[in-house]
Amino acid sequence: MNQPKVGKYRWTICLLLFLATTINYLDRQVLSLTWTDFIKPEFHWDNNDYGNITALFSIFYAVSMLFAGRLVDKLDTKKGFLWAIGVWSVGACLHAYCGIATAGIISGDWFVGFEGAKEVIGRVNDTGMVVSVSVTLFIFARFVLAVGEAGNFPAAIKATAEYFPKKDRAFATSIFNAGATVGALAAPITIPFIAKAYGWEMAFIIIGALGFVQSAFPLFVLYMITLLSIIGGWLPTYFVDKKGMNPYEGRMRAMLIFAFFPLLALAAQPLGHITYWIPVIIIGIAGAAHQAWSANIFSTVGDMFPKKAIATITGIGGMAGGIGSFIINKGSGLLFDYTGKNEIVFMGFKGEEAGYFIIFSICAVCYLIGWTVMKTLVPKYKVIELA
């Protein structure tokens, strides 16, 4: 049995994995943070159009995870990452040119620039054509982004299995996985400002090409929140070393603890009227708990499967997650339009706000349900042998 590579550079590698994951999640957030104020009025989208785009991204991501995992297993980890980062950076930048392409398809003039494209689109009377063309182009850009981003986690999980012993894998995974929280939470304090100052197109280009723009005190707060997810990787080690549990029992105990944190999300919307920082902090904690949870899920793959299949198995799991993401994104778009148009009332909230609270409620309990299912299917640790 091959021993993990535990050289002195392994924590440097972990840092690089963290940075890659941060950029990965920044890139995918640009659309969600620009569509309401910039893209929606320009292309005349509604919630269903946006839901279709994000839902299809989830499907593209899910299917790509399956193939990306197999590709990473055939290539070395370094080549896998270079391939993934290159493709997703191109995909992120492609979004910026969807407006120009829409104007070109509609008017035949492809050399109008960003502002010229807005003028051309604004003169078109057939808004249905604008919606159809622009949505199709954004779907293509999301497809390229999804294909590249799908390679991140299979390659990262494979790297931790190669360079870290079993007892440290959850901790290392939680560190690089915290990049997802940092990326997702840093995006709202950088992307809207870039879009307002330089245009939504430049937000895609800058984030896609250069990573993200740091903001000193708010970003520090968000980094501190992500410490919760790092604790998620350390906690199983504590249970193993101090409580005498085996690694699987330690992970399951830690996952149960962190499964309760997303329940805080139920208070985010009711307390939002006091100050917007309350839901930001609550959602940040819930998001960090998600990363702590997923760090342990990812680590079980390295524990239970041989190294030659780790990226492939991670890809299969990612595909399942992508399918779930498709359902929640598509369902959310339809739900928000339905509750908004019909003024639905739920738990004291009315219209779209009721739709948001329904989604918060579903997400809050999913982790406890997931833990119960996992414990039922895999009650005890067992190494899986492949033929």
CORMOUR-V473032 format. One record per pair of residues at least 6 apart in sequence whose ideal C-beta (glycine too) atoms are under 7 Angstrom apart, sorted by the first residue. I is the first residue (numbers start at 1). J is the second residue. Records with the same first field share a line. If there is no record, write none. Layout:
BEGIN
I=J ; J
END
This chain:
BEGIN
2=307
4=161 ; 162 ; 163 ; 164 ; 165
5=162 ; 163
6=163 ; 164 ; 165
10=163 ; 164
13=159 ; 163
14=172 ; 175 ; 176
17=156 ; 159 ; 176
18=175 ; 176 ; 178 ; 179
19=179
20=81 ; 85 ; 152
21=152 ; 156 ; 176 ; 177 ; 179 ; 180 ; 183
22=179 ; 182 ; 183
23=183 ; 211
24=88 ; 149 ; 152 ; 183
25=179 ; 180 ; 183 ; 184
26=183 ; 186 ; 187 ; 207 ; 211 ; 212
27=88 ; 92 ; 145 ; 207 ; 208
28=145 ; 149
29=183 ; 184 ; 187 ; 191
30=92 ; 95 ; 191 ; 203 ; 204 ; 207
31=95
33=187 ; 188 ; 191 ; 192
34=191 ; 195 ; 200 ; 203
35=45 ; 50
38=195 ; 200
39=45 ; 200
42=99 ; 118 ; 121
43=130 ; 131 ; 134
44=127 ; 130 ; 131
45=131
46=337
47=333 ; 336 ; 337
48=333 ; 334 ; 337
49=131 ; 135
50=333
51=329 ; 330 ; 332 ; 333 ; 334
52=135 ; 330 ; 333
53=135 ; 138 ; 139 ; 142
54=329
55=326 ; 329 ; 330
56=139 ; 142
57=142 ; 146
58=322 ; 325 ; 326 ; 329
59=322 ; 326
60=142 ; 143 ; 146 ; 147
61=146 ; 149 ; 150 ; 322
62=318 ; 319 ; 322 ; 323 ; 326
63=319
64=146 ; 147 ; 150
65=150 ; 154 ; 315 ; 318 ; 319 ; 322
66=315 ; 316 ; 319
68=150 ; 151 ; 154 ; 315
69=154 ; 311 ; 312 ; 314 ; 315 ; 316
70=312 ; 315
71=80
72=80 ; 151 ; 154 ; 155 ; 158 ; 311
73=308 ; 309 ; 311 ; 312
77=155 ; 158 ; 159 ; 162
80=151 ; 155
81=155
83=151
84=148 ; 151 ; 152 ; 155
87=144 ; 147 ; 148
88=145 ; 148 ; 149
89=208 ; 209
90=144
91=141 ; 144 ; 145 ; 148
92=145 ; 204 ; 207 ; 208
93=204 ; 205 ; 208 ; 209
94=141 ; 144
95=138 ; 141 ; 204
96=201 ; 204 ; 205
98=134 ; 137 ; 138 ; 141
99=114 ; 117 ; 118 ; 121 ; 201
100=110 ; 112 ; 114 ; 117
101=137
102=117 ; 121 ; 130 ; 133 ; 134 ; 137
103=109 ; 112 ; 117 ; 120 ; 121
104=110
105=133
106=120 ; 124 ; 129 ; 130 ; 133
107=120
109=120
112=120
114=199 ; 201
121=130
124=130
150=318
153=314 ; 318
154=311 ; 314 ; 315
155=311
156=176
157=298 ; 301 ; 302 ; 310 ; 311 ; 314
158=310 ; 311
160=169 ; 172 ; 173 ; 302
161=169 ; 302 ; 307 ; 310
162=307
164=172
166=247 ; 303
167=237 ; 240
169=299 ; 302
170=233 ; 236 ; 237 ; 251 ; 295 ; 296 ; 299
171=233 ; 234 ; 237
173=233 ; 295 ; 298 ; 299
174=229 ; 230 ; 232 ; 233 ; 291 ; 292 ; 295
175=230 ; 233
177=229 ; 291 ; 294 ; 295
178=226 ; 229 ; 230 ; 291
180=291
181=226 ; 229 ; 287 ; 288 ; 291
182=222 ; 223 ; 226
184=287
185=222 ; 225 ; 284 ; 287
186=212 ; 219 ; 222
189=215 ; 218 ; 219
190=212 ; 213 ; 215
191=203 ; 207
194=202 ; 203 ; 206 ; 213
195=203
222=284
225=284 ; 285 ; 288
226=288
228=285 ; 288 ; 289 ; 292
229=288 ; 291 ; 292 ; 295
231=292
232=254 ; 258 ; 291 ; 292 ; 293 ; 295 ; 296
233=295
235=254
236=247 ; 250 ; 251 ; 254 ; 296
239=245 ; 250 ; 253 ; 254
240=247 ; 250
245=253
246=381
247=303 ; 381
248=381
251=296 ; 299 ; 300
252=375
254=296
255=293 ; 296 ; 371
256=371
258=289 ; 292 ; 293
259=293 ; 367 ; 368 ; 371
261=285 ; 286 ; 289
262=286 ; 289 ; 290 ; 363 ; 364 ; 367
263=364
264=282 ; 285 ; 286
265=282 ; 283 ; 286 ; 360 ; 363 ; 364
266=360 ; 361 ; 364
267=282
268=279 ; 282 ; 283 ; 360
269=279 ; 356 ; 357 ; 360
271=278 ; 279
272=278 ; 279
293=367
298=314
301=310 ; 313 ; 314
302=310
304=383 ; 384
305=313 ; 384
306=386
309=386
332=359
335=355 ; 358
336=352 ; 355
339=351 ; 352 ; 354 ; 355
340=351 ; 352
343=350 ; 351
344=351 ; 354
345=354
346=354 ; 357 ; 358
347=357
349=357
END
